[in-house]
Amino acid sequence: AIQANIASQNVDVLVNTTAGNLDLNTGAVSRAILQLAGNNLQALVNTAKKSAGITSLPDGHILVTGPADLPCKQVIHCVLCSWDGGQGNSEKVLRKIVQQCLQQAEKGNYTSIAIPAMGTGGLRFPHDVVAEAMFDEAVNNCRTNPSGSLREIRFIVWEGDPKSIPAFNEVMTKYKALHTDDAPKLTTTVNPRPAPSSETAPQPSFQGASSKRGRSRRNRKGRGGKTGADSSVGMPRAHCKPGDASSATPSLFSDVSNPVRGELQMFIGDVTLNVRRGDLTMETTDCIVNSTNEQLDLTRGAVSNAICKAGGPAIARECASIAASGAMRDGIAVTGAGKLKCKKIIHAAAPDRDTDWNNVIMNCLRTADSLGFKSIAFPALGTGILQGSAVRTATTMLDALQDFILQCNPSSINEVRITIFQQEMVRIFHEEMRKKVGKPLPEKTEKQSGILGNIGRLAAAGWNYLRGQTDKTENQPIPSPDNVVVLVIYSDNVDSLWEAKTMINKAIVDTSKEEKIPSKFRLTEEQRKHVKSLALCHDCVVDITRKNIRVQGRAMDVMMASQDIKEFQRDIEMKTQEEKHLGDKAELLLKTVQWYYVDENDERQPYEAKINYMIEVAYMAKKSGVDFEFEATNLHVDFKTMKETVVGDLASEAFDVIRHELDKEGAMKIPESWTGMSDKVQYQEVELQPTTEEYKKVHDEFMKSVTTAAPTAGYYAVTTANVLKIQRIQNVSLWHQYNVRKKKMELDNAQSQQPVERILYHGTPVDPISSINNTGFNRSYSGRNVGAALGNGVYFAVTASISAADQYARPDPNGHRYMYMARVL
């Protein structure tokens, strides 16, 4: 059944359970309905009581009123007795109420009704009794009234009553076992009010909390709510377009319905799809999906950040542990949910190409189904920092759901939600859902079976071996007895043998793939071993040459192995770049600051560049000291005593250390416009006053850049802005480093007519600002987390309108955006 607020259901008739005195402030269901309906509903009840000549309503009776301010057309109020332990008539009273409510809806020619799971609270009814009784009565009503008006019956569970969900699940599963065949069936949508027939009434269709009799009880529409139940009872996997049954086109996609305001629903086979606007971190599904990266770094990406913030630090710690142990499998990792309402989080690594999202979605669904989850919630994958098209994303997700149902025959998953934060994107998804309605089933492809379906290693190491080595290529890997499968074929004639061999070779070729990954650098022996182990994890083999890494195996395995190898190459490349970047910064620092130690002869000895940089960074960060390694010895510098000692060796001699600032000798000066700073301060934020020339110049340049720049293709430029505050960031150390580099570039480019310096813009979220002000722009926090769509690095834009876009200057909770106007070489 659906866990939801019954008052929010978009149906014709709502059923309300209340006390015998008909005071709507009594009972959780009644209060929820009254809160949304307003006090006019109580007034309508009082008027109905007076008209009926009663002061209270007996157990098992109903009272009908108008809806007041509710979105429905009619409200049925009923009174249920307490559970008698099965010794009296309490179950009969429950069944009678359900019967009367359904009859009243049919009498009014209404098409949909929502009934709460009655009696499971203070009245102490067992959950299984309620589920079975309500379900039975709904089925009986459909059987006895095949031409009735009701097309949809929803059972709604109060959000504080989680035990009713599995109770309805069990009842519906039992019903399905009794009333469905093993093979899927096709049904056809017929006219809304068919003439009565002597034939047996068709089996009713139930989905989640809904029993839908779409025009004759067979057209499956939808339901809304927070968690679904496996409730497709007696329903086929395929739907048909309206029309004559004999010519109906089978489709997995049903009609689209609107069970709750702002939410669209459809059925894809036996799986319910709900698409709505909302917050993924508030979902109550069994699991939610987080789009992340292979490193499981949850600081990257809006969805990951939101999950960390709402779920607490335990999620990030578990992700870090999985990443460290290399336990992520096929780009998927499952963790606990921390403080979130779901049970688990499925973390999926974003693919390199947009075309690979189908595989990511299917892997998430397979994982959830294998873990026995009934419901799963996705964000709009690939539309955040990756800037994918919303239309393409919607189509991909719908296609992936269809592929999952056709290929995997899910045993647990019965509800999929796509929860989207942006209203415009919800509209796009809804349009794509409507386009899918009645889309024909894809043509079936022959599925391999037997030994040909399980030849992963044969297709990898022995693929050329079994082809008789007809395609000899350079550096051909030689298969060993351990990774080759040998097929022995028996036949009474040579022609049959060759025909069989040809068929087997074709099957191997068809299911196999070879991909060459360009080698960007020479791998060490240890790195080569790691690449081979990555391939082996996916039942593939690799051949590493100077020019490329050749991966062989089954198509799916090769794809997964190649992704892992490419990611490993990127990690090495990034580490190399970071080391080079560190070396450049260290050499640059030597122009402004040099640390020395005083040796046994009282002579100053300079620290080498990288150690000098480590000491200076720790010193400027106001740390008490710093540890480093020099010539295989662990050393420590204490900034309070200005002494260098050997770590763990108290008997060793301590050497004096000296910090020497070269700029104090007159090499460079800070700008005259800067406000005076204390020597103890690394940087200072100085707010400019609107009346100063400096403020006016910065303001005018910024506004001109925002308003005159045209949007660039692929980005959502911001063309209007209201400047709230301008600050000058004063950092003496970074200023000196910048000027050293600037002078060098001017000397190197003395013949060029182009200036080496430009004024550019860098949009950023609020979190990295203090780090940027302290140590400068660094891709670890100002590149990866802020729109690094083309690679890892720090991004600057020529125009402020681009840097102000959401993927860069993400707004804070107050809607404010932050941007640097920076000098860039």
C-alpha positions in Angstrom: 0.0 0.0 0.0 1.0 3.6 -0.2 2.5 5.5 2.7 1.1 9.0 2.3 -1.2 11.7 3.6 -4.6 10.6 2.5 -5.8 14.2 2.3 -3.4 14.9 -0.6 -4.7 12.1 -2.8 -6.0 13.3 -6.1 -9.2 11.1 -6.3 -12.9 11.5 -6.6 -13.8 10.1 -3.2 -11.9 10.2 0.1 -12.8 7.9 3.0 -12.3 9.3 6.5 -12.3 7.2 9.7 -13.4 9.0 12.8 -15.0 8.6 16.2 -18.7 7.9 16.8 -19.4 11.5 17.8 -18.1 12.6 14.4 -15.7 15.1 15.9 -13.1 15.4 13.1 -10.4 16.4 15.6 -10.4 12.8 16.8 -8.0 10.3 15.2 -4.9 10.8 13.0 -6.7 10.3 9.6 -9.5 12.6 10.5 -7.2 15.3 11.8 -5.1 15.2 8.6 -8.2 15.5 6.4 -9.6 18.3 8.5 -6.4 20.2 8.4 -6.4 20.4 4.6 -10.2 20.6 4.2 -10.7 23.5 6.7 -13.4 23.9 9.3 -16.1 23.9 6.7 -15.8 20.1 6.6 -16.8 19.9 10.2 -19.7 22.2 9.5 -20.8 19.9 6.6 -20.7 16.9 9.0 -22.8 18.7 11.6 -25.4 19.6 8.9 -25.5 16.0 7.6 -25.9 14.7 11.2 -28.8 17.1 11.7 -30.4 16.1 8.4 -30.1 12.4 9.3 -31.6 13.1 12.8 -28.6 11.5 14.6 -26.2 12.8 17.3 -23.6 10.0 16.7 -22.8 7.4 14.1 -23.0 3.7 15.0 -20.1 1.3 14.3 -20.1 0.1 10.8 -22.1 3.0 9.3 -21.1 5.7 6.9 -22.1 9.4 6.5 -21.5 11.2 3.2 -20.6 15.0 2.9 -19.2 17.4 0.4 -15.4 18.0 0.2 -15.2 21.5 1.6 -11.7 22.7 0.5 -10.4 19.2 -0.4 -9.6 18.5 -4.1 -12.0 15.5 -4.2 -15.7 15.5 -5.0 -17.1 13.6 -2.0 -16.0 12.5 1.5 -17.3 9.3 3.2 -17.0 9.4 7.0 -17.2 6.0 8.8 -16.9 4.6 12.3 -15.0 1.3 13.1 -15.2 -0.6 16.3 -12.2 -1.9 18.3 -10.6 -5.3 17.5 -12.2 -8.1 19.5 -9.4 -10.6 19.1 -11.3 -12.5 16.4 -14.0 -13.6 18.8 -16.8 -11.3 17.6 -17.9 -9.3 14.6 -15.2 -6.7 14.3 -13.8 -8.0 11.1 -17.3 -8.2 9.6 -17.8 -4.5 10.6 -14.5 -3.6 8.7 -15.6 -5.5 5.6 -19.0 -3.9 5.7 -17.5 -0.4 5.8 -15.3 -1.1 2.8 -18.3 -2.6 0.9 -20.5 0.5 1.7 -17.7 2.9 0.6 -17.2 1.2 -2.7 -21.0 1.0 -3.3 -21.4 4.7 -2.5 -18.6 5.6 -5.0 -20.3 3.4 -7.7 -23.6 5.0 -6.9 -22.2 8.5 -7.5 -20.6 7.2 -10.8 -17.1 8.1 -9.5 -14.0 6.6 -11.0 -11.5 6.7 -8.1 -11.5 6.3 -4.3 -8.8 6.4 -1.6 -9.4 4.3 1.6 -7.1 4.5 4.7 -5.8 1.3 6.2 -8.4 1.3 8.9 -8.1 0.1 12.5 -4.3 -0.5 12.7 -3.8 2.2 15.2 -5.6 2.6 18.5 -8.3 0.2 17.5 -5.7 -2.6 17.6 -6.7 -4.4 14.4 -3.9 -6.8 13.2 -2.2 -5.5 10.1 -2.7 -8.7 8.1 -6.4 -8.9 9.0 -6.9 -5.3 7.7 -4.9 -5.9 4.5 -6.7 -9.2 3.7 -10.2 -7.9 4.5 -9.8 -4.6 2.5 -8.2 -6.4 -0.4 -10.9 -9.1 -0.6 -13.7 -6.6 -0.6 -12.1 -4.6 -3.3 -11.6 -7.7 -5.5 -15.2 -8.8 -4.8 -16.6 -5.4 -5.8 -14.7 -5.6 -9.1 -16.0 -9.1 -9.8 -19.6 -8.3 -9.0 -19.6 -5.0 -10.8 -17.7 -5.5 -14.0 -19.4 -2.5 -15.6 -19.1 -0.3 -12.6 -17.6 3.2 -12.8 -14.7 2.7 -10.3 -11.4 2.4 -12.1 -9.1 2.9 -9.2 -9.1 1.9 -5.6 -6.2 3.1 -3.4 -5.3 1.8 0.1 -3.5 4.6 2.0 -1.3 3.8 5.0 -0.6 6.5 7.6 3.1 7.5 7.6 3.5 6.4 11.1 2.3 2.9 10.4 5.1 1.1 8.5 3.9 -2.4 9.4 0.9 -2.2 7.1 3.1 -2.1 3.9 4.5 -5.6 4.3 1.0 -6.9 5.3 -0.5 -5.6 2.0 2.6 -6.9 0.1 2.0 -10.4 1.5 -1.7 -10.4 0.7 -1.2 -9.2 -2.9 1.6 -11.7 -3.5 -0.7 -14.5 -2.4 -3.4 -13.2 -4.7 -1.0 -13.0 -7.6 0.2 -16.6 -7.0 -3.4 -17.8 -7.2 -4.6 -15.8 -10.1 -1.8 -15.4 -12.6 0.0 -17.8 -14.9 3.7 -18.1 -15.3 3.7 -16.5 -18.7 3.0 -12.8 -19.3 -0.4 -12.0 -20.7 -1.7 -9.1 -22.9 -4.8 -7.1 -22.2 -6.7 -4.6 -24.2 -8.3 -1.3 -23.2 -12.0 -1.3 -24.2 -14.9 1.2 -24.0 -15.5 2.9 -20.7 -18.9 1.3 -20.0 -19.1 -2.1 -21.7 -22.4 -3.9 -21.9 -22.9 -6.7 -19.3 -21.8 -10.0 -20.6 -22.5 -13.6 -19.6 -18.7 -14.2 -19.6 -16.7 -14.4 -16.4 -15.7 -11.0 -15.3 -12.0 -10.2 -15.9 -9.6 -10.3 -13.0 -9.3 -6.9 -11.3 -6.0 -5.1 -11.5 -4.3 -3.8 -8.3 -1.2 -1.7 -8.2 0.3 -0.7 -4.9 -2.5 0.8 -3.0 -4.5 1.2 -6.1 -7.0 -1.1 -7.7 -7.6 0.3 -11.2 -10.4 -0.8 -13.5 -9.2 1.4 -16.5 -12.4 1.5 -18.6 -13.1 -2.1 -17.8 -10.8 -2.8 -14.8 -7.8 -3.6 -17.0 -6.3 -0.3 -17.9 -3.6 0.3 -15.3 -3.1 3.8 -14.2 -1.4 4.8 -11.0 -1.0 5.8 -7.5 1.1 8.2 -5.4 2.7 8.1 -2.1 6.0 7.5 -0.4 6.7 3.8 -0.4 5.2 1.2 -2.7 4.2 -2.4 -2.2 4.6 -5.3 -4.6 1.0 -5.2 -5.5 0.6 -5.9 -9.1 -2.0 -8.6 -8.9 -3.2 -10.7 -11.8 -1.7 -8.0 -14.1 0.2 -8.6 -17.4 3.6 -7.2 -18.0 2.6 -5.7 -21.4 -0.1 -3.0 -22.0 -1.9 -2.4 -25.2 -3.0 0.6 -27.1 -6.7 1.4 -27.1 -8.6 -0.3 -29.8 -9.7 -3.6 -31.0 -8.2 -6.4 -28.9 -7.2 -8.4 -32.0 -5.1 -5.5 -33.4 -3.8 -4.1 -30.2 -0.1 -3.3 -30.1 1.6 -4.6 -27.0 3.7 -2.1 -25.0 5.4 -2.0 -21.7 4.3 1.6 -21.1 0.8 2.2 -19.7 -1.2 5.4 -19.8 0.0 8.2 -17.6 -2.1 9.2 -14.6 -2.0 12.0 -12.0 -2.5 10.3 -8.6 -1.2 13.2 -6.5 -1.0 16.8 -7.5 2.3 17.6 -9.2 3.1 13.9 -9.8 2.8 11.7 -12.8 2.7 8.0 -12.8 2.8 5.2 -15.3 3.4 1.5 -15.3 6.3 -0.1 -17.2 5.4 -3.7 -17.2 4.7 -4.6 -13.5 6.8 -1.7 -12.2 5.3 1.5 -11.1 7.1 4.7 -12.1 6.4 8.0 -10.2 8.1 11.2 -11.3 7.7 14.3 -9.1 9.4 17.3 -7.7 10.9 16.9 -4.3 14.0 16.4 -2.2 15.8 13.1 -2.7 17.1 13.1 0.9 13.5 13.0 2.2 12.5 9.9 0.3 11.2 6.9 2.2 11.9 4.3 -0.4 13.9 1.3 0.5 16.9 2.8 -1.2 18.0 6.0 -3.0 20.6 6.4 -5.7 23.5 8.9 -5.5 25.5 9.8 -8.6 29.1 10.0 -7.5 32.6 9.2 -8.7 34.9 6.1 -8.6 36.7 7.6 -5.5 33.4 7.9 -3.7 34.3 11.5 -2.8 31.0 12.8 -1.6 32.3 16.4 -1.6 31.9 16.4 -5.4 28.4 17.0 -6.7 25.2 18.6 -5.4 23.3 15.4 -4.7 26.3 13.9 -2.8 26.7 17.1 -0.8 23.0 17.1 0.1 23.1 13.4 1.1 26.1 14.1 3.3 24.5 17.1 5.0 21.2 15.4 5.7 22.5 11.9 6.4 25.4 12.8 8.7 29.2 11.9 8.5 28.7 8.2 8.8 27.8 7.9 5.1 31.1 9.6 4.0 33.1 7.5 6.4 31.7 4.3 5.0 32.3 5.5 1.4 35.9 6.3 2.3 36.3 2.9 3.7 34.9 1.2 0.6 37.1 3.4 -1.7 40.2 2.6 0.3 39.6 -1.2 0.1 38.7 -1.1 -3.6 35.3 -2.8 -2.8 33.4 -0.8 -5.4 32.1 -3.3 -8.0 31.1 -2.4 -11.5 30.9 1.3 -10.4 28.4 0.5 -7.6 28.8 0.7 -3.8 26.0 0.2 -1.2 26.2 2.0 2.1 23.9 2.7 5.1 21.7 5.7 5.0 22.8 7.4 8.2 20.0 9.8 9.4 18.0 9.5 6.1 14.6 7.9 6.0 15.6 5.2 3.4 17.3 1.9 4.3 20.3 2.1 2.0 22.1 4.3 -0.5 23.3 2.9 -3.8 26.3 5.0 -4.9 26.9 4.9 -8.7 30.0 6.2 -10.4 29.1 8.6 -13.3 30.2 7.2 -16.7 32.7 8.8 -19.0 30.2 9.1 -21.8 26.5 10.1 -21.7 25.6 7.0 -23.7 26.7 4.8 -20.8 24.1 6.1 -18.4 21.8 3.2 -19.4 24.3 0.7 -18.0 24.6 2.7 -14.8 20.9 2.8 -14.2 20.5 -0.9 -14.9 23.3 -1.7 -12.5 21.5 0.3 -9.8 18.3 -1.5 -10.5 19.9 -5.0 -10.5 21.7 -4.2 -7.2 18.4 -3.1 -5.6 16.5 -6.1 -6.9 19.2 -8.5 -5.7 19.1 -7.0 -2.2 15.3 -7.6 -2.1 14.4 -3.9 -2.1 10.8 -3.1 -3.2 11.3 0.6 -4.0 14.1 2.8 -5.3 14.4 6.6 -5.9 16.7 8.2 -8.5 17.7 11.8 -9.1 17.7 13.0 -12.6 21.1 11.4 -13.4 23.6 13.4 -15.4 21.9 16.7 -15.3 23.8 18.3 -12.5 27.5 19.2 -12.6 27.7 17.0 -15.7 25.3 19.3 -17.6 23.5 16.6 -19.5 20.4 17.3 -21.5 17.2 16.9 -19.4 15.3 15.4 -22.5 18.1 12.9 -23.1 18.3 12.0 -19.4 14.5 11.4 -19.3 14.6 9.2 -22.4 17.6 7.3 -21.2 16.1 6.6 -17.8 12.8 5.4 -19.3 14.6 3.2 -21.8 16.8 1.8 -19.0 13.8 0.9 -17.0 12.3 -0.9 -20.0 15.6 -2.8 -20.6 15.8 -3.8 -17.0 12.3 -5.2 -17.0 12.7 -7.1 -20.3 16.2 -8.5 -19.5 16.2 -9.0 -15.8 12.6 -10.0 -14.9 12.8 -8.3 -11.5 11.6 -10.3 -8.5 11.5 -7.5 -5.9 11.5 -4.0 -7.3 7.9 -2.8 -8.0 8.3 0.9 -7.6 10.7 3.4 -9.1 10.7 7.0 -8.3 12.5 9.8 -10.0 12.7 12.8 -7.6 13.7 16.0 -9.2 14.4 19.4 -7.5 13.8 21.7 -10.5 10.2 22.1 -11.6 11.1 22.7 -15.2 12.9 19.4 -15.4 9.9 17.7 -13.9 7.8 19.1 -16.8 10.3 17.7 -19.3 10.2 14.2 -17.7 6.4 14.3 -17.8 6.4 15.2 -21.5 8.8 12.3 -22.2 6.6 9.9 -20.2 3.6 10.8 -22.3 5.6 10.1 -25.5 6.3 6.6 -24.3 2.7 5.6 -23.8 1.8 2.7 -26.1 5.3 2.5 -27.6 5.6 -1.0 -29.1 7.7 -3.6 -27.4 11.3 -3.9 -28.9 12.0 -6.8 -31.1 13.2 -9.8 -29.3 16.8 -10.9 -29.7 18.0 -14.4 -29.3 19.5 -14.9 -25.9 22.5 -17.2 -25.7 22.3 -20.2 -23.5 24.4 -23.1 -22.4 28.1 -23.0 -22.9 28.0 -20.1 -25.3 26.4 -17.9 -22.6 29.3 -18.6 -20.2 32.5 -18.3 -22.2 33.9 -15.2 -20.6 37.4 -16.4 -20.3 37.3 -18.2 -23.6 36.2 -15.0 -25.3 39.0 -13.1 -23.6 42.3 -15.1 -23.6 41.4 -17.6 -26.2 39.6 -15.6 -28.8 42.2 -15.8 -31.5 43.3 -19.3 -30.3 39.9 -20.8 -31.2 39.8 -18.9 -34.5 42.8 -20.9 -35.6 45.0 -17.8 -35.4 43.8 -16.7 -38.7 44.0 -13.0 -37.7 47.6 -12.7 -36.6 48.4 -9.3 -35.0 51.4 -7.8 -33.5 52.0 -8.7 -29.8 49.4 -11.4 -29.8 48.8 -12.7 -26.2 49.6 -16.4 -25.9 46.8 -18.2 -24.1 47.8 -20.6 -21.3 46.1 -23.8 -20.3 44.7 -22.0 -17.3 42.6 -19.5 -19.2 41.5 -21.3 -22.3 38.4 -23.5 -22.8 38.8 -26.2 -25.4 35.7 -27.4 -27.2 35.8 -30.9 -28.7 33.3 -31.4 -31.5 32.1 -34.8 -32.7 30.3 -35.5 -35.9 29.8 -38.2 -38.5 31.0 -35.9 -41.4 33.5 -33.2 -42.0 31.0 -30.6 -43.3 29.1 -30.7 -40.1 32.3 -30.2 -38.1 33.3 -27.1 -40.1 29.7 -25.7 -39.9 29.7 -26.2 -36.1 33.2 -24.6 -35.8 32.0 -21.7 -37.9 29.0 -21.1 -35.7 31.0 -21.3 -32.5 33.6 -18.9 -33.9 30.8 -16.5 -35.0 29.2 -16.7 -31.5 32.6 -15.9 -29.9 33.2 -13.0 -32.2 29.7 -11.6 -31.7 29.9 -11.7 -27.9 33.6 -10.5 -27.8 35.1 -7.2 -28.0 38.6 -5.7 -28.1 39.4 -2.1 -27.1 42.7 -0.3 -27.3 43.3 2.3 -24.7 46.1 4.8 -25.6 49.0 4.7 -23.2 49.5 8.2 -22.0 52.8 7.5 -20.2 55.1 4.6 -19.5 53.8 2.4 -16.7 56.0 1.1 -13.9 56.1 -2.7 -13.3 53.9 -2.2 -10.2 51.4 -0.1 -12.3 51.4 -2.8 -15.0 50.4 -5.5 -12.4 47.6 -3.3 -11.2 46.2 -2.8 -14.7 46.2 -6.6 -15.2 44.5 -7.1 -11.9 41.8 -4.6 -12.9 41.2 -6.5 -16.1 41.1 -9.8 -14.3 38.4 -8.6 -12.0 36.1 -8.3 -15.0 37.3 -11.6 -16.6 39.3 -9.9 -19.2 43.0 -10.0 -20.3 45.2 -7.1 -21.3 48.3 -6.7 -23.5 50.3 -3.6 -22.6 52.6 -2.1 -25.2 54.3 1.2 -25.5 51.5 2.7 -27.5 48.3 1.2 -26.0 46.7 -1.1 -23.5 44.6 -3.8 -25.4 41.7 -5.2 -23.5 39.9 -8.4 -24.7 36.8 -10.2 -23.4 33.1 -10.1 -23.5 31.6 -6.8 -24.6 30.2 -5.8 -21.2 33.3 -7.0 -19.4 35.6 -5.1 -21.7 33.6 -1.9 -21.2 33.7 -2.2 -17.4 37.4 -3.1 -17.4 38.3 -0.3 -19.7 36.5 2.2 -17.5 38.5 1.1 -14.5 41.8 1.2 -16.4 41.1 4.7 -17.8 40.2 5.9 -14.3 43.5 4.4 -13.0 45.3 6.3 -15.8 43.6 9.5 -14.9 44.5 9.1 -11.2 48.2 8.6 -12.1 48.1 11.6 -14.5 46.4 13.7 -11.8 49.0 12.7 -9.2 51.8 13.5 -11.6 50.3 16.9 -12.4 49.8 17.7 -8.7 53.4 16.8 -8.0 54.5 19.1 -10.8 52.2 21.8 -9.6 53.7 21.4 -6.1 57.2 21.6 -7.5 56.4 24.8 -9.5 54.9 26.4 -6.4 57.9 25.3 -4.3 60.4 26.8 -6.8 58.3 30.0 -6.9 58.3 30.3 -3.1 62.2 30.3 -3.1 62.0 33.7 -4.7 60.3 35.2 -1.6 61.0 32.9 1.4 63.9 30.6 2.2 64.2 28.4 5.3 67.6 27.3 6.7 69.0 25.1 9.3 72.3 25.9 11.1 74.7 23.0 11.0 77.5 21.9 13.3 79.8 24.6 11.9 77.3 27.4 12.5 76.7 27.7 8.8 73.2 28.2 7.3 72.1 25.4 5.0 69.0 26.0 2.8 66.2 23.4 2.8 65.5 22.0 -0.7 62.5 23.5 -2.5 59.7 21.1 -1.6 60.7 20.8 2.1 61.0 24.6 2.1 57.5 24.8 0.8 56.1 22.3 3.3 57.6 24.3 6.2 56.3 27.6 4.9 52.8 26.4 4.4 52.6 25.0 7.9 54.2 28.2 9.3 51.6 30.4 7.5 48.8 28.1 8.7 49.8 28.9 12.3 50.6 25.3 13.1 52.9 24.5 16.1 55.3 22.6 13.9 55.8 20.3 10.8 57.1 16.8 10.2 59.0 15.9 7.0 61.4 13.3 5.7 65.0 14.2 4.6 67.5 11.6 3.5 65.4 8.7 5.0 65.3 10.5 8.4 62.0 11.8 9.9 62.5 15.4 11.1 60.4 17.9 13.0 60.6 21.7 13.1 59.1 23.4 16.1 58.0 26.9 15.3 57.9 28.0 18.9 61.5 27.1 19.7 62.6 27.4 16.0 64.5 24.1 16.4 64.8 21.0 14.1 64.9 17.6 15.8 64.9 14.0 14.8 61.4 12.4 15.5 61.5 9.9 18.3 65.2 10.5 19.1 65.5 12.6 22.2 69.3 12.2 22.4 69.8 13.7 19.0 71.2 17.2 18.6 68.7 20.0 17.9 69.6 22.5 15.1 68.4 26.1 14.9 66.2 27.0 12.0 65.8 30.4 10.4 63.1 31.9 8.2 64.4 34.5 5.7 62.0 36.7 3.7 63.7 37.9 0.5 61.0 40.5 -0.3 62.0 42.5 2.8 65.2 43.3 1.1 63.2 45.5 -1.2 62.5 43.1 -4.1 58.8 43.8 -4.1 56.2 46.0 -2.4 52.5 45.4 -1.7 50.0 47.8 -3.4 49.6 51.2 -1.8 45.9 50.8 -1.8 46.0 47.9 0.6 45.0 48.3 4.2 47.7 47.7 6.8 48.0 44.1 8.0 49.5 42.4 11.0 52.5 40.1 10.5 50.5 37.4 12.3 47.7 37.5 9.7 48.0 35.3 6.5 45.3 37.2 4.6 42.7 39.9 5.2 39.2 40.6 3.7 38.7 44.3 3.3 35.1 45.5 2.4 35.2 48.3 -0.1 32.9 51.3 0.5 30.5 52.2 -2.4 31.8 55.8 -2.4 35.4 54.8 -3.2 36.8 54.9 -6.8 38.1 51.3 -6.3 34.5 50.1 -5.6 33.0 51.9 -8.5 35.6 50.6 -10.9 35.2 47.0 -9.9 31.4 47.3 -9.8 31.1 48.9 -13.2 33.4 46.3 -14.9 31.5 43.5 -13.3 28.0 44.8 -14.3 29.3 45.5 -17.8 30.6 41.9 -18.1 27.3 40.4 -16.8 24.8 42.4 -18.9 26.6 42.6 -22.2 27.8 39.0 -22.5 25.6 36.6 -24.6 25.0 33.1 -23.2 27.5 30.5 -24.4 26.1 27.3 -25.9 25.8 24.6 -23.3 25.8 26.9 -20.3 23.1 28.8 -18.5 24.5 32.3 -18.3 23.3 34.9 -15.7 22.6 38.2 -17.4 21.3 40.2 -14.4 22.8 40.8 -11.0 22.6 43.0 -7.9 25.9 43.6 -6.2 25.6 43.2 -2.4 29.2 43.5 -1.3 32.7 43.9 -2.8 35.8 42.7 -0.8 39.5 43.2 -1.5 41.4 40.0 -0.6 44.9 40.9 0.7 47.4 38.0 0.9 51.0 39.1 1.0 52.5 35.7 0.3 50.3 35.0 -2.7 50.9 38.5 -4.0 54.7 38.1 -4.0 54.5 34.6 -5.6 52.2 36.1 -8.3 54.5 38.9 -9.1 57.5 36.7 -9.3 55.7 34.5 -11.9 54.4 37.6 -13.7 57.9 39.1 -14.1 59.2 35.7 -15.4 56.4 35.5 -17.9 57.0 39.1 -19.1 60.7 38.3 -19.7 59.8 35.0 -21.5 57.3 36.9 -23.7 59.1 40.1 -24.2 58.6 40.0 -28.0 54.9 39.5 -27.7 52.4 42.3 -28.2 49.8 40.5 -25.9 49.8 41.3 -22.2 50.6 38.4 -19.9 47.9 39.4 -17.4 44.1 39.5 -17.8 41.2 40.2 -15.5 38.9 37.1 -15.4 36.1 35.7 -13.3 35.8 32.6 -11.1 32.4 31.6 -9.7 32.4 29.5 -6.5 30.1 28.1 -3.8 30.6 29.7 -0.4 32.4 26.7 1.2 35.8 27.0 -0.5 36.2 30.8 -0.1 38.3 30.7 3.0 40.6 28.1 1.5 41.0 30.1 -1.7 41.7 33.3 0.3 44.3 31.5 2.4 46.3 29.4 -0.1 45.1 30.5 -3.6 43.2 28.7 -6.3 43.6 24.9 -6.1 41.8 22.3 -8.2 41.2 20.1 -5.1 38.5 22.5 -3.9 38.0 25.1 -6.6 38.1 22.8 -9.7 36.6 19.4 -9.0 33.7 20.8 -7.0 32.9 23.7 -9.2 31.9 22.9 -12.8 34.9 20.9 -13.8 33.1 19.7 -16.9 36.1 19.5 -19.2 38.7 18.1 -16.9 40.4 18.6 -13.6 41.6 22.2 -13.1 40.7 25.7 -11.9 38.3 27.5 -14.3 38.2 31.2 -15.1 35.8 32.8 -17.5 36.2 35.9 -19.7 32.7 37.1 -18.8 31.1 37.2 -15.4 27.8 36.0 -16.9 29.3 32.5 -17.4 31.0 32.2 -14.0 27.7 33.3 -12.3 25.9 30.2 -13.6 24.6 27.5 -11.2 27.3 25.0 -12.1 30.0 27.4 -10.9 28.5 30.0 -8.4 26.1 27.7 -6.7 23.7 29.9 -4.5 23.9 29.7 -0.7 20.7 29.1 1.3 19.9 32.8 1.0 20.2 32.7 -2.8 23.5 34.7 -2.8 26.2 33.9 -5.3 30.0 34.5 -4.9 32.5 35.4 -7.5 36.2 36.4 -7.8 37.4 39.1 -10.2 41.0 37.8 -10.4 44.2 38.8 -12.0 45.2 35.8 -14.2 48.5 35.2 -16.0 
